[in-house]
Amino acid sequence: MKFQEIIQSETPVLLDFSATWCGPCQTLAPILHEVKAKLGEGVKILKIDIDKNPQVASQYQIQSVPTLILYRKGQQLWRQSGVVPGHVLIDKIKSFSL
């Protein structure tokens, strides 16, 4: 499945732009696991390494990592840079799932 097809999904898709050298990105990883565990099939989470995918990072104008972008049906619903607490992410995703 292609990237554009994935973000067209009816299910919310959370893009996690990160890098292996990024400390806050490492902090965010277990938070995203927690979010996925709580929401299950209610969200798709895609981790995108900006060093391995510079063209994608450029296309989405990623200035800093981590940056999270939430999509549903091809529409960007929310975007934030930095570490976001799990409960905030869960509430944000649920608010767009209706």
N, CA, C and O atoms as a Tinker XYZ file with bonds, in Angstrom:
   392  protein
     1  N      0.847000   -1.189000    0.000000    73     2
     2  CA     0.000000    0.000000    0.000000    64     1     3
     3  C      0.889000    1.248000    0.000000    63     2     4     5
     4  O      1.882000    1.325000    0.723000    81     3
     5  N      0.511000    2.200000   -0.814000    73     3     6
     6  CA     1.286000    3.426000   -0.920000    64     5     7
     7  C      0.917000    4.402000    0.193000    63     6     8     9
     8  O     -0.174000    4.361000    0.762000    81     7
     9  N      1.866000    5.272000    0.473000    73     7    10
    10  CA     1.724000    6.275000    1.517000    64     9    11
    11  C      0.436000    7.084000    1.358000    63    10    12    13
    12  O     -0.309000    7.254000    2.323000    81    11
    13  N      0.170000    7.580000    0.154000    73    11    14
    14  CA    -1.029000    8.402000   -0.081000    64    13    15
    15  C     -2.306000    7.618000    0.169000    63    14    16    17
    16  O     -3.297000    8.174000    0.643000    81    15
    17  N     -2.287000    6.314000   -0.153000    73    15    18
    18  CA    -3.461000    5.472000    0.099000    64    17    19
    19  C     -3.688000    5.308000    1.600000    63    18    20    21
    20  O     -4.827000    5.292000    2.066000    81    19
    21  N     -2.603000    5.187000    2.345000    73    19    22
    22  CA    -2.701000    4.980000    3.796000    64    21    23
    23  C     -3.376000    6.176000    4.466000    63    22    24    25
    24  O     -4.267000    6.001000    5.297000    81    23
    25  N     -2.951000    7.401000    4.104000    73    23    26
    26  CA    -3.530000    8.576000    4.769000    64    25    27
    27  C     -4.948000    8.882000    4.290000    63    26    28    29
    28  O     -5.621000    9.733000    4.871000    81    27
    29  N     -5.415000    8.197000    3.236000    73    27    30
    30  CA    -6.804000    8.345000    2.778000    64    29    31
    31  C     -7.765000    7.504000    3.621000    63    30    32    33
    32  O     -8.982000    7.572000    3.447000    81    31
    33  N     -7.209000    6.720000    4.527000    73    31    34
    34  CA    -7.977000    5.772000    5.327000    64    33    35
    35  C     -9.088000    6.431000    6.131000    63    34    36    37
    36  O     -8.977000    7.578000    6.563000    81    35
    37  N    -10.156000    5.676000    6.317000    73    35    38
    38  CA   -11.264000    6.072000    7.190000    64    37    39
    39  C    -10.783000    6.108000    8.648000    63    38    40    41
    40  O    -11.239000    6.919000    9.454000    81    39
    41  N     -9.847000    5.203000    8.954000    73    39    42
    42  CA    -9.248000    5.137000   10.290000    64    41    43
    43  C     -8.225000    6.267000   10.418000    63    42    44    45
    44  O     -7.452000    6.484000    9.484000    81    43
    45  N     -8.191000    6.992000   11.536000    73    43    46
    46  CA    -7.164000    8.023000   11.717000    64    45    47
    47  C     -5.753000    7.437000   11.597000    63    46    48    49
    48  O     -5.479000    6.342000   12.089000    81    47
    49  N     -4.875000    8.177000   10.941000    73    47    50
    50  CA    -3.490000    7.766000   10.746000    64    49    51
    51  C     -2.588000    8.821000   11.386000    63    50    52    53
    52  O     -2.635000    9.998000   11.028000    81    51
    53  N     -1.774000    8.380000   12.332000    73    51    54
    54  CA    -0.843000    9.285000   13.015000    64    53    55
    55  C      0.543000    9.082000   12.428000    63    54    56    57
    56  O      1.117000    7.999000   12.542000    81    55
    57  N      1.083000   10.126000   11.798000    73    55    58
    58  CA     2.438000   10.075000   11.253000    64    57    59
    59  C      3.396000   10.577000   12.322000    63    58    60    61
    60  O      3.216000   11.660000   12.879000    81    59
    61  N      4.406000    9.779000   12.598000    73    59    62
    62  CA     5.418000   10.138000   13.588000    64    61    63
    63  C      6.728000   10.355000   12.853000    63    62    64    65
    64  O      7.427000    9.397000   12.523000    81    63
    65  N      7.064000   11.620000   12.595000    73    63    66
    66  CA     8.330000   11.944000   11.951000    64    65    67
    67  C      9.407000   11.998000   13.025000    63    66    68    69
    68  O      9.319000   12.791000   13.962000    81    67
    69  N     10.432000   11.146000   12.886000    73    67    70
    70  CA    11.451000   11.038000   13.924000    64    69    71
    71  C     12.813000   10.746000   13.304000    63    70    72    73
    72  O     12.953000   10.638000   12.085000    81    71
    73  N     13.811000   10.621000   14.173000    73    71    74
    74  CA    15.165000   10.267000   13.754000    64    73    75
    75  C     15.823000    9.458000   14.869000    63    74    76    77
    76  O     15.518000    9.641000   16.048000    81    75
    77  N     16.722000    8.570000   14.482000    73    75    78
    78  CA    17.367000    7.695000   15.470000    64    77    79
    79  C     18.205000    8.496000   16.478000    63    78    80    81
    80  O     18.351000    8.075000   17.625000    81    79
    81  N     18.749000    9.631000   16.068000    73    79    82
    82  CA    19.614000   10.441000   16.931000    64    81    83
    83  C     18.829000   11.385000   17.843000    63    82    84    85
    84  O     19.427000   12.107000   18.640000    81    83
    85  N     17.525000   11.387000   17.736000    73    83    86
    86  CA    16.673000   12.355000   18.446000    64    85    87
    87  C     16.227000   11.800000   19.797000    63    86    88    89
    88  O     15.480000   10.823000   19.854000    81    87
    89  N     16.681000   12.421000   20.881000    73    87    90
    90  CA    16.312000   11.998000   22.234000    64    89    91
    91  C     14.817000   12.040000   22.500000    63    90    92    93
    92  O     14.250000   11.045000   22.950000    81    91
    93  N     14.155000   13.182000   22.229000    73    91    94
    94  CA    12.710000   13.243000   22.445000    64    93    95
    95  C     11.934000   12.192000   21.637000    63    94    96    97
    96  O     10.875000   11.734000   22.065000    81    95
    97  N     12.466000   11.816000   20.469000    73    95    98
    98  CA    11.817000   10.780000   19.652000    64    97    99
    99  C     11.826000    9.445000   20.400000    63    98   100   101
   100  O     10.861000    8.683000   20.343000    81    99
   101  N     12.931000    9.173000   21.101000    73    99   102
   102  CA    13.038000    7.940000   21.883000    64   101   103
   103  C     12.035000    7.974000   23.044000    63   102   104   105
   104  O     11.462000    6.946000   23.406000    81   103
   105  N     11.831000    9.150000   23.616000    73   103   106
   106  CA    10.859000    9.327000   24.695000    64   105   107
   107  C      9.441000    9.088000   24.189000    63   106   108   109
   108  O      8.601000    8.542000   24.906000    81   107
   109  N      9.184000    9.496000   22.965000    73   107   110
   110  CA     7.848000    9.397000   22.389000    64   109   111
   111  C      7.477000    7.954000   22.014000    63   110   112   113
   112  O      6.299000    7.598000   22.028000    81   111
   113  N      8.463000    7.131000   21.684000    73   111   114
   114  CA     8.197000    5.763000   21.204000    64   113   115
   115  C      7.306000    4.953000   22.151000    63   114   116   117
   116  O      6.307000    4.399000   21.692000    81   115
   117  N      7.619000    4.855000   23.462000    73   115   118
   118  CA     6.732000    4.081000   24.340000    64   117   119
   119  C      5.354000    4.717000   24.514000    63   118   120   121
   120  O      4.376000    4.013000   24.766000    81   119
   121  N      5.269000    6.037000   24.383000    73   119   122
   122  CA     3.975000    6.727000   24.458000    64   121   123
   123  C      3.101000    6.278000   23.286000    63   122   124   125
   124  O      1.907000    6.026000   23.449000    81   123
   125  N      3.716000    6.181000   22.096000    73   123   126
   126  CA     2.957000    5.756000   20.919000    64   125   127
   127  C      2.520000    4.298000   21.036000    63   126   128   129
   128  O      1.439000    3.931000   20.574000    81   127
   129  N      3.363000    3.463000   21.658000    73   127   130
   130  CA     2.974000    2.062000   21.899000    64   129   131
   131  C      1.763000    2.004000   22.820000    63   130   132   133
   132  O      0.853000    1.200000   22.616000    81   131
   133  N      1.762000    2.858000   23.828000    73   131   134
   134  CA     0.640000    2.931000   24.774000    64   133   135
   135  C     -0.640000    3.377000   24.054000    63   134   136   137
   136  O     -1.713000    2.819000   24.282000    81   135
   137  N     -0.516000    4.376000   23.193000    73   135   138
   138  CA    -1.661000    4.875000   22.430000    64   137   139
   139  C     -2.222000    3.756000   21.556000    63   138   140   141
   140  O     -3.434000    3.544000   21.517000    81   139
   141  N     -1.342000    3.040000   20.854000    73   139   142
   142  CA    -1.774000    1.946000   19.973000    64   141   143
   143  C     -2.434000    0.838000   20.791000    63   142   144   145
   144  O     -3.439000    0.268000   20.367000    81   143
   145  N     -1.873000    0.533000   21.962000    73   143   146
   146  CA    -2.443000   -0.515000   22.824000    64   145   147
   147  C     -3.849000   -0.138000   23.285000    63   146   148   149
   148  O     -4.732000   -0.992000   23.360000    81   147
   149  N     -4.055000    1.145000   23.594000    73   147   150
   150  CA    -5.368000    1.587000   24.093000    64   149   151
   151  C     -6.399000    1.735000   22.983000    63   150   152   153
   152  O     -7.580000    1.459000   23.192000    81   151
   153  N     -5.958000    2.173000   21.793000    73   151   154
   154  CA    -6.908000    2.435000   20.709000    64   153   155
   155  C     -7.009000    1.284000   19.713000    63   154   156   157
   156  O     -7.979000    1.203000   18.959000    81   155
   157  N     -6.024000    0.397000   19.703000    73   155   158
   158  CA    -6.051000   -0.774000   18.816000    64   157   159
   159  C     -6.279000   -0.408000   17.364000    63   158   160   161
   160  O     -5.516000    0.350000   16.765000    81   159
   161  N     -7.360000   -0.972000   16.805000    73   159   162
   162  CA    -7.688000   -0.738000   15.394000    64   161   163
   163  C     -8.242000    0.667000   15.144000    63   162   164   165
   164  O     -8.514000    1.037000   14.002000    81   163
   165  N     -8.406000    1.441000   16.209000    73   163   166
   166  CA    -8.945000    2.795000   16.077000    64   165   167
   167  C     -7.944000    3.806000   15.544000    63   166   168   169
   168  O     -8.293000    4.963000   15.308000    81   167
   169  N     -6.692000    3.374000   15.352000    73   167   170
   170  CA    -5.662000    4.282000   14.820000    64   169   171
   171  C     -4.569000    3.469000   14.137000    63   170   172   173
   172  O     -4.247000    2.352000   14.544000    81   171
   173  N     -4.009000    4.063000   13.086000    73   171   174
   174  CA    -2.809000    3.513000   12.467000    64   173   175
   175  C     -1.685000    4.483000   12.812000    63   174   176   177
   176  O     -1.856000    5.698000   12.707000    81   175
   177  N     -0.538000    3.951000   13.223000    73   175   178
   178  CA     0.606000    4.806000   13.543000    64   177   179
   179  C      1.750000    4.447000   12.607000    63   178   180   181
   180  O      2.175000    3.294000   12.541000    81   179
   181  N      2.242000    5.439000   11.888000    73   179   182
   182  CA     3.354000    5.245000   10.970000    64   181   183
   183  C      4.555000    6.040000   11.452000    63   182   184   185
   184  O      4.476000    7.257000   11.618000    81   183
   185  N      5.667000    5.351000   11.677000    73   183   186
   186  CA     6.901000    6.016000   12.072000    64   185   187
   187  C      7.702000    6.284000   10.802000    63   186   188   189
   188  O      7.943000    5.373000   10.010000    81   187
   189  N      8.108000    7.523000   10.613000    73   187   190
   190  CA     8.855000    7.912000    9.422000    64   189   191
   191  C     10.192000    8.505000    9.848000    63   190   192   193
   192  O     10.246000    9.563000   10.474000    81   191
   193  N     11.261000    7.812000    9.500000    73   191   194
   194  CA    12.614000    8.271000    9.809000    64   193   195
   195  C     13.001000    9.329000    8.783000    63   194   196   197
   196  O     13.104000    9.037000    7.591000    81   195
   197  N     13.216000   10.561000    9.249000    73   195   198
   198  CA    13.489000   11.667000    8.316000    64   197   199
   199  C     14.824000   11.493000    7.585000    63   198   200   201
   200  O     14.999000   12.020000    6.487000    81   199
   201  N     15.769000   10.755000    8.188000    73   199   202
   202  CA    17.058000   10.537000    7.529000    64   201   203
   203  C     16.940000    9.511000    6.407000    63   202   204   205
   204  O     17.670000    9.589000    5.419000    81   203
   205  N     16.030000    8.553000    6.551000    73   203   206
   206  CA    15.828000    7.534000    5.519000    64   205   207
   207  C     14.810000    7.983000    4.477000    63   206   208   209
   208  O     14.767000    7.435000    3.375000    81   207
   209  N     13.993000    8.974000    4.816000    73   207   210
   210  CA    12.932000    9.462000    3.923000    64   209   211
   211  C     12.952000   10.984000    3.819000    63   210   212   213
   212  O     11.957000   11.641000    4.129000    81   211
   213  N     14.084000   11.550000    3.384000    73   211   214
   214  CA    14.173000   13.021000    3.352000    64   213   215
   215  C     13.149000   13.674000    2.434000    63   214   216   217
   216  O     12.700000   14.787000    2.708000    81   215
   217  N     12.769000   12.999000    1.343000    73   215   218
   218  CA    11.786000   13.580000    0.422000    64   217   219
   219  C     10.421000   13.697000    1.079000    63   218   220   221
   220  O      9.706000   14.670000    0.845000    81   219
   221  N     10.047000   12.715000    1.903000    73   219   222
   222  CA     8.758000   12.769000    2.611000    64   221   223
   223  C      8.797000   13.875000    3.663000    63   222   224   225
   224  O      7.844000   14.640000    3.809000    81   223
   225  N      9.913000   13.951000    4.395000    73   223   226
   226  CA    10.066000   14.997000    5.413000    64   225   227
   227  C      9.969000   16.382000    4.774000    63   226   228   229
   228  O      9.354000   17.291000    5.330000    81   227
   229  N     10.575000   16.527000    3.613000    73   227   230
   230  CA    10.533000   17.799000    2.901000    64   229   231
   231  C      9.108000   18.103000    2.422000    63   230   232   233
   232  O      8.640000   19.235000    2.540000    81   231
   233  N      8.429000   17.103000    1.888000    73   231   234
   234  CA     7.065000   17.259000    1.392000    64   233   235
   235  C      6.125000   17.735000    2.501000    63   234   236   237
   236  O      5.221000   18.532000    2.251000    81   235
   237  N      6.340000   17.247000    3.720000    73   235   238
   238  CA     5.479000   17.614000    4.846000    64   237   239
   239  C      6.052000   18.758000    5.676000    63   238   240   241
   240  O      5.557000   19.063000    6.761000    81   239
   241  N      7.108000   19.390000    5.148000    73   239   242
   242  CA     7.719000   20.574000    5.774000    64   241   243
   243  C      8.062000   20.331000    7.242000    63   242   244   245
   244  O      7.717000   21.127000    8.115000    81   243
   245  N      8.750000   19.213000    7.497000    73   243   246
   246  CA     9.164000   18.875000    8.846000    64   245   247
   247  C     10.391000   19.710000    9.204000    63   246   248   249
   248  O     11.443000   19.580000    8.578000    81   247
   249  N     10.247000   20.568000   10.215000    73   247   250
   250  CA    11.328000   21.447000   10.651000    64   249   251
   251  C     12.078000   20.878000   11.842000    63   250   252   253
   252  O     13.269000   21.138000   12.015000    81   251
   253  N     11.378000   20.096000   12.670000    73   251   254
   254  CA    11.992000   19.524000   13.866000    64   253   255
   255  C     11.351000   18.170000   14.155000    63   254   256   257
   256  O     10.233000   17.887000   13.726000    81   255
   257  N     12.079000   17.354000   14.881000    73   255   258
   258  CA    11.546000   16.042000   15.267000    64   257   259
   259  C     11.543000   15.944000   16.779000    63   258   260   261
   260  O     12.409000   16.527000   17.431000    81   259
   261  N     10.590000   15.222000   17.356000    73   259   262
   262  CA     9.505000   14.557000   16.648000    64   261   263
   263  C      8.404000   15.532000   16.231000    63   262   264   265
   264  O      8.122000   16.512000   16.921000    81   263
   265  N      7.795000   15.238000   15.094000    73   263   266
   266  CA     6.594000   15.947000   14.659000    64   265   267
   267  C      5.524000   14.907000   14.407000    63   266   268   269
   268  O      5.765000   13.915000   13.718000    81   267
   269  N      4.350000   15.125000   14.957000    73   267   270
   270  CA     3.215000   14.230000   14.776000    64   269   271
   271  C      2.175000   14.931000   13.906000    63   270   272   273
   272  O      1.858000   16.102000   14.117000    81   271
   273  N      1.650000   14.197000   12.923000    73   271   274
   274  CA     0.592000   14.735000   12.080000    64   273   275
   275  C     -0.516000   13.680000   12.019000    63   274   276   277
   276  O     -0.256000   12.510000   11.737000    81   275
   277  N     -1.735000   14.102000   12.282000    73   275   278
   278  CA    -2.881000   13.195000   12.260000    64   277   279
   279  C     -3.692000   13.425000   10.988000    63   278   280   281
   280  O     -4.089000   14.547000   10.675000    81   279
   281  N     -3.927000   12.323000   10.262000    73   279   282
   282  CA    -4.722000   12.361000    9.033000    64   281   283
   283  C     -5.934000   11.463000    9.168000    63   282   284   285
   284  O     -5.920000   10.481000    9.910000    81   283
   285  N     -6.984000   11.813000    8.440000    73   283   286
   286  CA    -8.139000   10.944000    8.268000    64   285   287
   287  C     -8.785000   11.327000    6.948000    63   286   288   289
   288  O     -9.049000   12.503000    6.696000    81   287
   289  N     -9.037000   10.347000    6.117000    73   287   290
   290  CA    -9.626000   10.563000    4.783000    64   289   291
   291  C     -8.815000   11.574000    3.978000    63   290   292   293
   292  O     -9.378000   12.378000    3.235000    81   291
   293  N     -7.506000   11.532000    4.126000    73   291   294
   294  CA    -6.632000   12.409000    3.354000    64   293   295
   295  C     -6.525000   13.831000    3.865000    63   294   296   297
   296  O     -5.801000   14.642000    3.289000    81   295
   297  N     -7.235000   14.145000    4.936000    73   295   298
   298  CA    -7.219000   15.501000    5.495000    64   297   299
   299  C     -6.303000   15.572000    6.707000    63   298   300   301
   300  O     -6.379000   14.733000    7.603000    81   299
   301  N     -5.434000   16.585000    6.728000    73   299   302
   302  CA    -4.631000   16.808000    7.925000    64   301   303
   303  C     -5.537000   17.433000    8.971000    63   302   304   305
   304  O     -6.128000   18.489000    8.745000    81   303
   305  N     -5.640000   16.771000   10.121000    73   303   306
   306  CA    -6.542000   17.222000   11.174000    64   305   307
   307  C     -5.819000   17.948000   12.294000    63   306   308   309
   308  O     -6.380000   18.825000   12.952000    81   307
   309  N     -4.542000   17.564000   12.503000    73   307   310
   310  CA    -3.815000   18.090000   13.662000    64   309   311
   311  C     -2.333000   17.872000   13.422000    63   310   312   313
   312  O     -1.932000   16.912000   12.765000    81   311
   313  N     -1.524000   18.774000   13.961000    73   311   314
   314  CA    -0.065000   18.658000   13.806000    64   313   315
   315  C      0.591000   19.296000   15.020000    63   314   316   317
   316  O      0.177000   20.361000   15.478000    81   315
   317  N      1.616000   18.635000   15.532000    73   315   318
   318  CA     2.350000   19.205000   16.663000    64   317   319
   319  C      3.765000   18.637000   16.692000    63   318   320   321
   320  O      3.986000   17.460000   16.408000    81   319
   321  N      4.709000   19.494000   17.039000    73   319   322
   322  CA     6.091000   19.051000   17.220000    64   321   323
   323  C      6.367000   18.890000   18.704000    63   322   324   325
   324  O      5.769000   19.570000   19.537000    81   323
   325  N      7.284000   17.978000   19.026000    73   323   326
   326  CA     7.655000   17.736000   20.409000    64   325   327
   327  C      6.945000   16.522000   20.976000    63   326   328   329
   328  O      6.098000   15.914000   20.320000    81   327
   329  N      7.303000   16.181000   22.203000    73   327   330
   330  CA     6.707000   15.030000   22.869000    64   329   331
   331  C      5.314000   15.403000   23.379000    63   330   332   333
   332  O      5.134000   16.434000   24.028000    81   331
   333  N      4.350000   14.564000   23.081000    73   331   334
   334  CA     2.961000   14.801000   23.488000    64   333   335
   335  C      2.557000   13.675000   24.439000    63   334   336   337
   336  O      2.769000   12.506000   24.118000    81   335
   337  N      1.982000   13.995000   25.598000    73   335   338
   338  CA     1.556000   12.937000   26.535000    64   337   339
   339  C      0.529000   12.001000   25.900000    63   338   340   341
   340  O     -0.277000   12.417000   25.067000    81   339
   341  N      0.570000   10.742000   26.303000    73   339   342
   342  CA    -0.311000    9.722000   25.747000    64   341   343
   343  C     -1.778000   10.072000   25.835000    63   342   344   345
   344  O     -2.512000    9.912000   24.859000    81   343
   345  N     -2.226000   10.554000   27.008000    73   343   346
   346  CA    -3.654000   10.860000   27.174000    64   345   347
   347  C     -4.103000   11.987000   26.238000    63   346   348   349
   348  O     -5.246000   12.002000   25.782000    81   347
   349  N     -3.202000   12.921000   25.958000    73   347   350
   350  CA    -3.526000   14.022000   25.039000    64   349   351
   351  C     -3.693000   13.468000   23.626000    63   350   352   353
   352  O     -4.632000   13.829000   22.917000    81   351
   353  N     -2.772000   12.587000   23.224000    73   351   354
   354  CA    -2.860000   11.972000   21.898000    64   353   355
   355  C     -4.140000   11.148000   21.757000    63   354   356   357
   356  O     -4.835000   11.236000   20.744000    81   355
   357  N     -4.442000   10.358000   22.765000    73   355   358
   358  CA    -5.638000    9.515000   22.736000    64   357   359
   359  C     -6.890000   10.382000   22.602000    63   358   360   361
   360  O     -7.758000   10.090000   21.780000    81   359
   361  N     -6.989000   11.440000   23.401000    73   359   362
   362  CA    -8.144000   12.350000   23.337000    64   361   363
   363  C     -8.238000   13.008000   21.966000    63   362   364   365
   364  O     -9.327000   13.139000   21.406000    81   363
   365  N     -7.082000   13.424000   21.423000    73   363   366
   366  CA    -7.049000   14.097000   20.123000    64   365   367
   367  C     -7.524000   13.146000   19.026000    63   366   368   369
   368  O     -8.350000   13.519000   18.192000    81   367
   369  N     -7.006000   11.929000   19.027000    73   367   370
   370  CA    -7.384000   10.932000   18.012000    64   369   371
   371  C     -8.868000   10.587000   18.123000    63   370   372   373
   372  O     -9.575000   10.515000   17.117000    81   371
   373  N     -9.330000   10.376000   19.351000    73   371   374
   374  CA   -10.754000   10.052000   19.559000    64   373   375
   375  C    -11.654000   11.187000   19.096000    63   374   376   377
   376  O    -12.738000   10.940000   18.568000    81   375
   377  N    -11.222000   12.420000   19.285000    73   375   378
   378  CA   -12.055000   13.570000   18.909000    64   377   379
   379  C    -12.268000   13.636000   17.395000    63   378   380   381
   380  O    -13.257000   14.204000   16.930000    81   379
   381  N    -11.344000   13.057000   16.629000    73   379   382
   382  CA   -11.472000   13.069000   15.169000    64   381   383
   383  C    -11.996000   11.752000   14.608000    63   382   384   385
   384  O    -12.122000   11.605000   13.392000    81   383
   385  N    -12.298000   10.809000   15.468000    73   383   386
   386  CA   -12.729000    9.483000   15.017000    64   385   387
   387  C    -14.226000    9.401000   14.773000    63   386   388   389
   388  O    -14.718000    8.423000   14.211000    81   387
   389  N    -14.938000   10.416000   15.191000    73   387   390
   390  CA   -16.400000   10.363000   15.115000    64   389   391
   391  C    -16.924000   10.563000   13.699000    63   390   392
   392  O    -18.135000   10.544000   13.480000    81   391
